[in-house]
Amino acid sequence: MTDDDPPEPDEVLASATERLENAELSLSDNEELLHELSELRPLYETERSYFVLGNYDREPIRRLNLVVDRLNRRPDAYAFRMVDVRGDWDNGIAKFCLLADLVTHIVGVAEREPSGFLVEQGLLAGTTEYFEKTHVLKRTYPEDDRPYGWMEDGVFDLLETEERLYRWETEADLVEAAESLP
């Protein structure tokens, strides 16, 4: 399997099982989480998968959904948001890590504070495996030179060095940025 190949379902579930066992969950919690992950069949059936992160407030989630929609229009691709994965997850970080393990690409849609995925940005920058598959669509604001916090700016700088930072100002720019993702 090359880096561009989709993960094999058995390997993914084995990896998820190991992570869940290490998280010291009860047997019933473990089984429930594995069931929820097994419902992500499109991840195993498509060549590319996109875990799309961002702000769930009313206006930003509309733009987040726009990105998910554009990516799902691609042949052999599947995009989803964290909230699209059902289940009663007590540990959001464990949920994030399991989902990030499964996908070929992690896409952040960053807007003025709060961006909606500040904690995840720390995980993305601090984990080589996640950072290597991360792309961020960063909204720019003409009236404000620095609308983001120091942590976000640090992640943006790292991604820009790797040519995985895409800037947008209008929704038309956002669509264009989403379409330029691998």
Rosetta constraint file for C-alpha pairs under 8 A:
AtomPair CA 1 CA 5 HARMONIC 5.87 0.50
AtomPair CA 4 CA 47 HARMONIC 7.85 0.50
AtomPair CA 4 CA 48 HARMONIC 7.99 0.50
AtomPair CA 4 CA 104 HARMONIC 7.28 0.50
AtomPair CA 5 CA 47 HARMONIC 6.48 0.50
AtomPair CA 6 CA 43 HARMONIC 7.73 0.50
AtomPair CA 6 CA 44 HARMONIC 6.67 0.50
AtomPair CA 6 CA 46 HARMONIC 6.94 0.50
AtomPair CA 6 CA 47 HARMONIC 5.33 0.50
AtomPair CA 6 CA 48 HARMONIC 6.58 0.50
AtomPair CA 6 CA 49 HARMONIC 7.97 0.50
AtomPair CA 6 CA 103 HARMONIC 7.75 0.50
AtomPair CA 6 CA 104 HARMONIC 6.73 0.50
AtomPair CA 7 CA 11 HARMONIC 7.05 0.50
AtomPair CA 7 CA 12 HARMONIC 6.45 0.50
AtomPair CA 7 CA 44 HARMONIC 6.68 0.50
AtomPair CA 7 CA 102 HARMONIC 6.89 0.50
AtomPair CA 7 CA 103 HARMONIC 7.77 0.50
AtomPair CA 8 CA 12 HARMONIC 6.15 0.50
AtomPair CA 8 CA 44 HARMONIC 6.62 0.50
AtomPair CA 9 CA 13 HARMONIC 6.10 0.50
AtomPair CA 9 CA 44 HARMONIC 5.88 0.50
AtomPair CA 10 CA 14 HARMONIC 6.04 0.50
AtomPair CA 11 CA 15 HARMONIC 6.08 0.50
AtomPair CA 12 CA 16 HARMONIC 6.01 0.50
AtomPair CA 12 CA 101 HARMONIC 7.81 0.50
AtomPair CA 12 CA 102 HARMONIC 6.46 0.50
AtomPair CA 13 CA 17 HARMONIC 5.87 0.50
AtomPair CA 13 CA 34 HARMONIC 7.33 0.50
AtomPair CA 13 CA 37 HARMONIC 7.91 0.50
AtomPair CA 13 CA 38 HARMONIC 7.79 0.50
AtomPair CA 14 CA 18 HARMONIC 6.25 0.50
AtomPair CA 15 CA 19 HARMONIC 6.31 0.50
AtomPair CA 16 CA 20 HARMONIC 6.05 0.50
AtomPair CA 16 CA 34 HARMONIC 7.45 0.50
AtomPair CA 16 CA 98 HARMONIC 6.28 0.50
AtomPair CA 17 CA 21 HARMONIC 6.05 0.50
AtomPair CA 17 CA 30 HARMONIC 7.76 0.50
AtomPair CA 17 CA 34 HARMONIC 7.30 0.50
AtomPair CA 18 CA 22 HARMONIC 6.21 0.50
AtomPair CA 19 CA 23 HARMONIC 6.26 0.50
AtomPair CA 19 CA 98 HARMONIC 7.76 0.50
AtomPair CA 20 CA 24 HARMONIC 6.87 0.50
AtomPair CA 20 CA 25 HARMONIC 6.56 0.50
AtomPair CA 20 CA 30 HARMONIC 6.25 0.50
AtomPair CA 21 CA 25 HARMONIC 6.54 0.50
AtomPair CA 21 CA 30 HARMONIC 7.49 0.50
AtomPair CA 25 CA 29 HARMONIC 5.92 0.50
AtomPair CA 25 CA 30 HARMONIC 5.93 0.50
AtomPair CA 26 CA 30 HARMONIC 6.07 0.50
AtomPair CA 27 CA 31 HARMONIC 6.14 0.50
AtomPair CA 28 CA 32 HARMONIC 6.10 0.50
AtomPair CA 29 CA 33 HARMONIC 6.17 0.50
AtomPair CA 30 CA 34 HARMONIC 6.21 0.50
AtomPair CA 31 CA 35 HARMONIC 6.11 0.50
AtomPair CA 32 CA 36 HARMONIC 6.33 0.50
AtomPair CA 32 CA 87 HARMONIC 7.57 0.50
AtomPair CA 33 CA 37 HARMONIC 6.26 0.50
AtomPair CA 33 CA 87 HARMONIC 7.15 0.50
AtomPair CA 33 CA 89 HARMONIC 7.63 0.50
AtomPair CA 34 CA 38 HARMONIC 6.10 0.50
AtomPair CA 35 CA 39 HARMONIC 6.56 0.50
AtomPair CA 36 CA 40 HARMONIC 7.34 0.50
AtomPair CA 36 CA 85 HARMONIC 7.03 0.50
AtomPair CA 36 CA 86 HARMONIC 6.42 0.50
AtomPair CA 36 CA 87 HARMONIC 6.23 0.50
AtomPair CA 37 CA 85 HARMONIC 7.79 0.50
AtomPair CA 40 CA 44 HARMONIC 7.57 0.50
AtomPair CA 40 CA 85 HARMONIC 7.83 0.50
AtomPair CA 41 CA 45 HARMONIC 6.47 0.50
AtomPair CA 42 CA 46 HARMONIC 6.00 0.50
AtomPair CA 42 CA 78 HARMONIC 6.30 0.50
AtomPair CA 43 CA 48 HARMONIC 7.76 0.50
AtomPair CA 43 CA 49 HARMONIC 5.98 0.50
AtomPair CA 43 CA 78 HARMONIC 6.48 0.50
AtomPair CA 43 CA 102 HARMONIC 7.35 0.50
AtomPair CA 43 CA 103 HARMONIC 6.98 0.50
AtomPair CA 45 CA 76 HARMONIC 7.90 0.50
AtomPair CA 46 CA 76 HARMONIC 4.81 0.50
AtomPair CA 46 CA 77 HARMONIC 5.36 0.50
AtomPair CA 46 CA 78 HARMONIC 6.54 0.50
AtomPair CA 47 CA 76 HARMONIC 5.50 0.50
AtomPair CA 47 CA 77 HARMONIC 6.08 0.50
AtomPair CA 48 CA 76 HARMONIC 6.55 0.50
AtomPair CA 48 CA 77 HARMONIC 4.74 0.50
AtomPair CA 48 CA 78 HARMONIC 6.48 0.50
AtomPair CA 48 CA 103 HARMONIC 7.51 0.50
AtomPair CA 48 CA 104 HARMONIC 5.79 0.50
AtomPair CA 48 CA 105 HARMONIC 7.36 0.50
AtomPair CA 49 CA 77 HARMONIC 5.57 0.50
AtomPair CA 49 CA 78 HARMONIC 4.75 0.50
AtomPair CA 49 CA 79 HARMONIC 5.64 0.50
AtomPair CA 49 CA 103 HARMONIC 5.10 0.50
AtomPair CA 49 CA 104 HARMONIC 5.24 0.50
AtomPair CA 49 CA 105 HARMONIC 6.01 0.50
AtomPair CA 50 CA 71 HARMONIC 7.68 0.50
AtomPair CA 50 CA 77 HARMONIC 7.75 0.50
AtomPair CA 50 CA 78 HARMONIC 6.20 0.50
AtomPair CA 50 CA 79 HARMONIC 4.39 0.50
AtomPair CA 50 CA 80 HARMONIC 6.41 0.50
AtomPair CA 50 CA 103 HARMONIC 6.04 0.50
AtomPair CA 50 CA 104 HARMONIC 6.50 0.50
AtomPair CA 50 CA 105 HARMONIC 4.81 0.50
AtomPair CA 50 CA 106 HARMONIC 5.56 0.50
AtomPair CA 50 CA 107 HARMONIC 6.50 0.50
AtomPair CA 51 CA 79 HARMONIC 5.98 0.50
AtomPair CA 51 CA 80 HARMONIC 5.48 0.50
AtomPair CA 51 CA 81 HARMONIC 5.93 0.50
AtomPair CA 51 CA 82 HARMONIC 7.21 0.50
AtomPair CA 51 CA 99 HARMONIC 7.31 0.50
AtomPair CA 51 CA 100 HARMONIC 6.87 0.50
AtomPair CA 51 CA 103 HARMONIC 6.48 0.50
AtomPair CA 51 CA 105 HARMONIC 6.40 0.50
AtomPair CA 51 CA 106 HARMONIC 4.79 0.50
AtomPair CA 51 CA 107 HARMONIC 5.99 0.50
AtomPair CA 52 CA 64 HARMONIC 7.48 0.50
AtomPair CA 52 CA 67 HARMONIC 7.91 0.50
AtomPair CA 52 CA 68 HARMONIC 6.86 0.50
AtomPair CA 52 CA 79 HARMONIC 6.82 0.50
AtomPair CA 52 CA 80 HARMONIC 5.93 0.50
AtomPair CA 52 CA 81 HARMONIC 5.03 0.50
AtomPair CA 52 CA 82 HARMONIC 7.32 0.50
AtomPair CA 52 CA 106 HARMONIC 6.11 0.50
AtomPair CA 52 CA 107 HARMONIC 4.71 0.50
AtomPair CA 52 CA 108 HARMONIC 5.77 0.50
AtomPair CA 52 CA 109 HARMONIC 7.37 0.50
AtomPair CA 53 CA 64 HARMONIC 7.64 0.50
AtomPair CA 53 CA 81 HARMONIC 6.22 0.50
AtomPair CA 53 CA 82 HARMONIC 7.06 0.50
AtomPair CA 53 CA 106 HARMONIC 7.64 0.50
AtomPair CA 53 CA 107 HARMONIC 6.09 0.50
AtomPair CA 53 CA 108 HARMONIC 4.63 0.50
AtomPair CA 53 CA 109 HARMONIC 6.13 0.50
AtomPair CA 53 CA 116 HARMONIC 7.47 0.50
AtomPair CA 53 CA 117 HARMONIC 6.36 0.50
AtomPair CA 54 CA 60 HARMONIC 7.63 0.50
AtomPair CA 54 CA 61 HARMONIC 7.41 0.50
AtomPair CA 54 CA 64 HARMONIC 6.49 0.50
AtomPair CA 54 CA 108 HARMONIC 5.79 0.50
AtomPair CA 54 CA 109 HARMONIC 5.02 0.50
AtomPair CA 54 CA 110 HARMONIC 6.24 0.50
AtomPair CA 54 CA 115 HARMONIC 6.18 0.50
AtomPair CA 54 CA 116 HARMONIC 4.71 0.50
AtomPair CA 54 CA 117 HARMONIC 5.53 0.50
AtomPair CA 55 CA 60 HARMONIC 5.64 0.50
AtomPair CA 55 CA 61 HARMONIC 5.96 0.50
AtomPair CA 55 CA 64 HARMONIC 7.52 0.50
AtomPair CA 55 CA 109 HARMONIC 7.74 0.50
AtomPair CA 55 CA 110 HARMONIC 7.76 0.50
AtomPair CA 55 CA 111 HARMONIC 7.75 0.50
AtomPair CA 55 CA 114 HARMONIC 7.34 0.50
AtomPair CA 55 CA 115 HARMONIC 5.64 0.50
AtomPair CA 55 CA 116 HARMONIC 3.76 0.50
AtomPair CA 55 CA 117 HARMONIC 6.85 0.50
AtomPair CA 56 CA 60 HARMONIC 6.18 0.50
AtomPair CA 56 CA 61 HARMONIC 4.62 0.50
AtomPair CA 56 CA 64 HARMONIC 7.94 0.50
AtomPair CA 56 CA 116 HARMONIC 6.84 0.50
AtomPair CA 57 CA 61 HARMONIC 5.70 0.50
AtomPair CA 58 CA 62 HARMONIC 6.60 0.50
AtomPair CA 59 CA 63 HARMONIC 6.87 0.50
AtomPair CA 60 CA 64 HARMONIC 6.17 0.50
AtomPair CA 60 CA 111 HARMONIC 7.63 0.50
AtomPair CA 61 CA 65 HARMONIC 5.93 0.50
AtomPair CA 62 CA 66 HARMONIC 6.26 0.50
AtomPair CA 63 CA 67 HARMONIC 6.45 0.50
AtomPair CA 63 CA 171 HARMONIC 7.35 0.50
AtomPair CA 64 CA 68 HARMONIC 6.42 0.50
AtomPair CA 64 CA 109 HARMONIC 6.62 0.50
AtomPair CA 65 CA 69 HARMONIC 6.00 0.50
AtomPair CA 66 CA 70 HARMONIC 6.19 0.50
AtomPair CA 66 CA 175 HARMONIC 7.48 0.50
AtomPair CA 67 CA 71 HARMONIC 6.19 0.50
AtomPair CA 67 CA 174 HARMONIC 7.59 0.50
AtomPair CA 67 CA 175 HARMONIC 6.79 0.50
AtomPair CA 67 CA 178 HARMONIC 6.02 0.50
AtomPair CA 68 CA 72 HARMONIC 6.07 0.50
AtomPair CA 68 CA 79 HARMONIC 5.43 0.50
AtomPair CA 68 CA 80 HARMONIC 6.19 0.50
AtomPair CA 68 CA 81 HARMONIC 7.63 0.50
AtomPair CA 69 CA 73 HARMONIC 6.35 0.50
AtomPair CA 69 CA 79 HARMONIC 7.71 0.50
AtomPair CA 70 CA 74 HARMONIC 7.23 0.50
AtomPair CA 70 CA 175 HARMONIC 7.17 0.50
AtomPair CA 70 CA 178 HARMONIC 6.91 0.50
AtomPair CA 70 CA 179 HARMONIC 7.06 0.50
AtomPair CA 71 CA 77 HARMONIC 6.87 0.50
AtomPair CA 71 CA 78 HARMONIC 7.02 0.50
AtomPair CA 71 CA 79 HARMONIC 6.02 0.50
AtomPair CA 71 CA 178 HARMONIC 7.07 0.50
AtomPair CA 71 CA 179 HARMONIC 7.29 0.50
AtomPair CA 72 CA 77 HARMONIC 5.86 0.50
AtomPair CA 72 CA 78 HARMONIC 5.32 0.50
AtomPair CA 72 CA 79 HARMONIC 5.59 0.50
AtomPair CA 73 CA 77 HARMONIC 7.61 0.50
AtomPair CA 80 CA 84 HARMONIC 6.25 0.50
AtomPair CA 81 CA 85 HARMONIC 7.47 0.50
AtomPair CA 82 CA 96 HARMONIC 7.34 0.50
AtomPair CA 82 CA 99 HARMONIC 7.89 0.50
AtomPair CA 89 CA 95 HARMONIC 6.83 0.50
AtomPair CA 91 CA 95 HARMONIC 6.40 0.50
AtomPair CA 92 CA 96 HARMONIC 6.06 0.50
AtomPair CA 93 CA 97 HARMONIC 6.11 0.50
AtomPair CA 94 CA 98 HARMONIC 6.13 0.50
AtomPair CA 95 CA 99 HARMONIC 6.19 0.50
AtomPair CA 96 CA 100 HARMONIC 5.96 0.50
AtomPair CA 96 CA 120 HARMONIC 7.73 0.50
AtomPair CA 97 CA 101 HARMONIC 6.08 0.50
AtomPair CA 98 CA 102 HARMONIC 6.58 0.50
AtomPair CA 99 CA 103 HARMONIC 6.70 0.50
AtomPair CA 100 CA 106 HARMONIC 6.84 0.50
AtomPair CA 100 CA 130 HARMONIC 6.80 0.50
AtomPair CA 101 CA 130 HARMONIC 7.69 0.50
AtomPair CA 104 CA 133 HARMONIC 6.53 0.50
AtomPair CA 105 CA 133 HARMONIC 4.89 0.50
AtomPair CA 105 CA 134 HARMONIC 5.98 0.50
AtomPair CA 105 CA 135 HARMONIC 7.43 0.50
AtomPair CA 106 CA 130 HARMONIC 7.53 0.50
AtomPair CA 106 CA 133 HARMONIC 5.83 0.50
AtomPair CA 106 CA 134 HARMONIC 4.60 0.50
AtomPair CA 106 CA 135 HARMONIC 6.23 0.50
AtomPair CA 107 CA 134 HARMONIC 5.82 0.50
AtomPair CA 107 CA 135 HARMONIC 4.93 0.50
AtomPair CA 107 CA 136 HARMONIC 5.51 0.50
AtomPair CA 107 CA 137 HARMONIC 7.36 0.50
AtomPair CA 108 CA 117 HARMONIC 7.64 0.50
AtomPair CA 108 CA 134 HARMONIC 7.61 0.50
AtomPair CA 108 CA 135 HARMONIC 6.39 0.50
AtomPair CA 108 CA 136 HARMONIC 4.53 0.50
AtomPair CA 108 CA 137 HARMONIC 6.04 0.50
AtomPair CA 108 CA 138 HARMONIC 7.99 0.50
AtomPair CA 109 CA 115 HARMONIC 7.69 0.50
AtomPair CA 109 CA 136 HARMONIC 5.91 0.50
AtomPair CA 109 CA 137 HARMONIC 4.83 0.50
AtomPair CA 109 CA 138 HARMONIC 6.17 0.50
AtomPair CA 109 CA 139 HARMONIC 7.72 0.50
AtomPair CA 110 CA 115 HARMONIC 5.11 0.50
AtomPair CA 110 CA 116 HARMONIC 7.52 0.50
AtomPair CA 110 CA 117 HARMONIC 7.99 0.50
AtomPair CA 110 CA 136 HARMONIC 6.91 0.50
AtomPair CA 110 CA 137 HARMONIC 6.03 0.50
AtomPair CA 110 CA 138 HARMONIC 4.77 0.50
AtomPair CA 110 CA 139 HARMONIC 5.94 0.50
AtomPair CA 111 CA 115 HARMONIC 5.04 0.50
AtomPair CA 111 CA 138 HARMONIC 6.47 0.50
AtomPair CA 111 CA 139 HARMONIC 5.21 0.50
AtomPair CA 111 CA 140 HARMONIC 7.86 0.50
AtomPair CA 112 CA 139 HARMONIC 7.45 0.50
AtomPair CA 112 CA 147 HARMONIC 5.79 0.50
AtomPair CA 112 CA 148 HARMONIC 6.22 0.50
AtomPair CA 113 CA 147 HARMONIC 7.05 0.50
AtomPair CA 113 CA 148 HARMONIC 6.12 0.50
AtomPair CA 113 CA 149 HARMONIC 7.65 0.50
AtomPair CA 114 CA 118 HARMONIC 7.57 0.50
AtomPair CA 117 CA 121 HARMONIC 6.16 0.50
AtomPair CA 118 CA 122 HARMONIC 6.73 0.50
AtomPair CA 118 CA 152 HARMONIC 7.15 0.50
AtomPair CA 119 CA 123 HARMONIC 6.68 0.50
AtomPair CA 120 CA 124 HARMONIC 6.02 0.50
AtomPair CA 121 CA 125 HARMONIC 6.09 0.50
AtomPair CA 121 CA 152 HARMONIC 7.18 0.50
AtomPair CA 121 CA 155 HARMONIC 6.98 0.50
AtomPair CA 122 CA 126 HARMONIC 5.92 0.50
AtomPair CA 122 CA 151 HARMONIC 7.80 0.50
AtomPair CA 122 CA 155 HARMONIC 7.92 0.50
AtomPair CA 123 CA 127 HARMONIC 5.92 0.50
AtomPair CA 123 CA 130 HARMONIC 7.70 0.50
AtomPair CA 124 CA 128 HARMONIC 7.58 0.50
AtomPair CA 124 CA 130 HARMONIC 5.21 0.50
AtomPair CA 124 CA 131 HARMONIC 4.92 0.50
AtomPair CA 124 CA 134 HARMONIC 7.19 0.50
AtomPair CA 125 CA 130 HARMONIC 7.50 0.50
AtomPair CA 125 CA 131 HARMONIC 5.44 0.50
AtomPair CA 125 CA 155 HARMONIC 6.27 0.50
AtomPair CA 126 CA 131 HARMONIC 7.41 0.50
AtomPair CA 127 CA 131 HARMONIC 5.98 0.50
AtomPair CA 128 CA 132 HARMONIC 6.06 0.50
AtomPair CA 129 CA 133 HARMONIC 7.13 0.50
AtomPair CA 130 CA 134 HARMONIC 6.32 0.50
AtomPair CA 134 CA 159 HARMONIC 7.95 0.50
AtomPair CA 134 CA 164 HARMONIC 7.20 0.50
AtomPair CA 135 CA 159 HARMONIC 7.16 0.50
AtomPair CA 135 CA 164 HARMONIC 4.83 0.50
AtomPair CA 135 CA 165 HARMONIC 5.93 0.50
AtomPair CA 135 CA 166 HARMONIC 7.70 0.50
AtomPair CA 135 CA 181 HARMONIC 7.67 0.50
AtomPair CA 136 CA 156 HARMONIC 7.66 0.50
AtomPair CA 136 CA 159 HARMONIC 7.56 0.50
AtomPair CA 136 CA 164 HARMONIC 6.52 0.50
AtomPair CA 136 CA 165 HARMONIC 5.05 0.50
AtomPair CA 136 CA 166 HARMONIC 6.15 0.50
AtomPair CA 137 CA 165 HARMONIC 6.13 0.50
AtomPair CA 137 CA 166 HARMONIC 4.73 0.50
AtomPair CA 137 CA 167 HARMONIC 5.75 0.50
AtomPair CA 137 CA 168 HARMONIC 6.85 0.50
AtomPair CA 137 CA 174 HARMONIC 7.37 0.50
AtomPair CA 137 CA 177 HARMONIC 6.74 0.50
AtomPair CA 137 CA 178 HARMONIC 7.46 0.50
AtomPair CA 138 CA 165 HARMONIC 6.91 0.50
AtomPair CA 138 CA 166 HARMONIC 5.96 0.50
AtomPair CA 138 CA 167 HARMONIC 4.83 0.50
AtomPair CA 138 CA 168 HARMONIC 6.13 0.50
AtomPair CA 139 CA 167 HARMONIC 5.76 0.50
AtomPair CA 139 CA 168 HARMONIC 4.84 0.50
AtomPair CA 139 CA 169 HARMONIC 5.40 0.50
AtomPair CA 140 CA 167 HARMONIC 6.41 0.50
AtomPair CA 140 CA 168 HARMONIC 5.93 0.50
AtomPair CA 140 CA 169 HARMONIC 5.22 0.50
AtomPair CA 141 CA 145 HARMONIC 7.21 0.50
AtomPair CA 141 CA 147 HARMONIC 7.51 0.50
AtomPair CA 141 CA 169 HARMONIC 6.56 0.50
AtomPair CA 148 CA 152 HARMONIC 6.15 0.50
AtomPair CA 148 CA 153 HARMONIC 6.38 0.50
AtomPair CA 149 CA 153 HARMONIC 6.18 0.50
AtomPair CA 150 CA 154 HARMONIC 6.16 0.50
AtomPair CA 151 CA 155 HARMONIC 6.46 0.50
AtomPair CA 152 CA 156 HARMONIC 6.10 0.50
AtomPair CA 153 CA 157 HARMONIC 6.09 0.50
AtomPair CA 154 CA 158 HARMONIC 6.39 0.50
AtomPair CA 155 CA 159 HARMONIC 6.25 0.50
AtomPair CA 156 CA 160 HARMONIC 5.98 0.50
AtomPair CA 156 CA 165 HARMONIC 6.64 0.50
AtomPair CA 157 CA 161 HARMONIC 6.29 0.50
AtomPair CA 158 CA 162 HARMONIC 6.62 0.50
AtomPair CA 159 CA 163 HARMONIC 6.13 0.50
AtomPair CA 159 CA 164 HARMONIC 5.09 0.50
AtomPair CA 159 CA 165 HARMONIC 5.36 0.50
AtomPair CA 160 CA 164 HARMONIC 5.73 0.50
AtomPair CA 160 CA 165 HARMONIC 4.92 0.50
AtomPair CA 166 CA 177 HARMONIC 5.93 0.50
AtomPair CA 167 CA 173 HARMONIC 7.89 0.50
AtomPair CA 167 CA 174 HARMONIC 7.87 0.50
AtomPair CA 167 CA 177 HARMONIC 7.06 0.50
AtomPair CA 168 CA 173 HARMONIC 4.91 0.50
AtomPair CA 168 CA 174 HARMONIC 5.25 0.50
AtomPair CA 168 CA 177 HARMONIC 6.81 0.50
AtomPair CA 169 CA 173 HARMONIC 6.04 0.50
AtomPair CA 169 CA 174 HARMONIC 7.12 0.50
AtomPair CA 170 CA 174 HARMONIC 6.29 0.50
AtomPair CA 171 CA 175 HARMONIC 6.23 0.50
AtomPair CA 172 CA 176 HARMONIC 6.33 0.50
AtomPair CA 173 CA 177 HARMONIC 6.07 0.50
AtomPair CA 174 CA 178 HARMONIC 6.09 0.50
AtomPair CA 175 CA 179 HARMONIC 6.15 0.50
AtomPair CA 176 CA 180 HARMONIC 6.35 0.50
AtomPair CA 177 CA 181 HARMONIC 6.82 0.50
